[in-house]
Amino acid sequence: MKFDGQKDYNHNGRLPKTGVIITNLGTPDAPEPQALRRYLKEFLSDPRVVEVPRLIWWFILNLVIVPLRSKSSAKNYKTVWTDDGSPLLDITLRQAAALQTKVDQNYGINKVVVAGAMRYGTPSIKSVLQSFTKENIRNIVVLPLYPQYCAATNGSTFDAFAKEFIKYRWVPEFKFISGYHLKPSYIDAMANSISDYIDRKGLPDILLFSYHGIPQKYLDRGDPYYCFCIQTTRLIQRKLKLEDDKVMTTFQSRFGKEQWLQPYTDKTLQSLPAQNIKNIAVVCPGFSADCLETLEEIKIENKEYFIEAGGESYDYIPCLNDDLGHINMMYDLIEENLPNQYENITSHTLKN
């Protein structure tokens, strides 16, 4: 193996800096079939995402799934694409910029560098790490923006960093925040967002908490994600002081024919009007930024299911995105993990 070294390191007075990387899942570069082919191939090739023997999966993915899904996925992306591009990427970069401003205010300009990266697609984790090396960043804090740990998201993000670091001759100090669903500031931010909605629209018949699904077999094999989702709903419910009959937890975005975590969001929405539940609001606490799964699947597609089944009022409560409470929560998480070993070292000390 060839190891990459930082040949231009200057030990005469250059204090190593700290870098913060917030990451999210990823997005195609454009809402076009060719871009979706590249994105889907990278995403669905990850063994953390699809736990199927690689040789078998290679044929299924490349000969069936990518050719068939690229056109339909591109069509869906076009419904949410904006003048600023992919909503997920745009929001993630806004979150990084807001965090940079807050860090600069508290630590000084050019002491901590904040960047956003995508697990799949661009900007890639590899490209951000390369830019950090050029900036003499020797301490890195990574915050994957998935509150509830899951091997397919948080675990996969760790894999991506490990894959890069294994090639480094000089591995940087590295802190990885693997989840934060129990953090009071996260629960407060979610509760405040829902409370603002209730103040404006009133309490619906049901407040439905929809989380991204995973195959049931992942839970059976020890993934804690399902339990963390249930804990999240319960903590937010308690914060809002809502009765049990006012909340439900469901799981969306299933793929393929095997059993995924239940109850399913779409099936639940189709069944509720028959139970005389005609007024609902849906919130997605597992998503830190609005994206295809919230803006198209939940806000548009699932609303149609509910209304067609006899529902009367359906609202989607947006993700926290770059809301100030969300940014403050992220900052608190990052601040807890920033290194302090250079606090009392001056440039004069290094030079002598």
Summary of the structure (lengths in Angstrom):
residues: 352
radius of gyration: 21.7
end to end distance: 36.7
largest distance: 77.8
contacts: 1105
relative contact order: 0.15
helix: 49%
strand: 18%
